[in-house]
Amino acid sequence: QASIIATKKYVRNFINSQQRIIVKKILLLSRGCVIDGRDIGSKVFKNAKIKLFVDANVKIRAKRRHKQLIDQGEKSIYSDILKDIKLRDSKDKNRKNSPLVIASGAFVIDNSETFKITCNKIDNIFKKKLNFK
């Protein structure tokens, strides 16, 4: 239901405002934080120091979701999941309010490989951008 609710501008504005309030509070106590969402870098936190656009092949995403549901003991049909993911992506990319886009300045991360490989890609970006060793 997220992509249906997300089309409502007043809902998005409220959620975005709440996210900004929460992050301000977090930043009073720490150096930074990670925020996840389909319009975080393009709309909510346009001035973030580091923006990542993490994506994976739609078939791989469907396989992962299918496995997750099976592992949780739920019934799952791969073809239905694949169709649902494609539909949600399409709705998110084509919605009027805050469509799914790659934010300006974002690093695009292909998450089609293993978790470890994806973490290494992200770690390298942080090292480069924040001068971590």
Buried (B, 14 or more C-beta within 10 A) or exposed (E): EEBEEBBEEEEBEEBBEEBEEEBEEEEEEEEEEEBEBBBBBBBBBEEBEBBBBBBBEEEEBBBBBBEEBEEEEEEBEBEEBBEEBBEBBEBBEEBEBBBBBEBEEBBEBBBBEEEEEBEEBBEEBBEEEEEEE
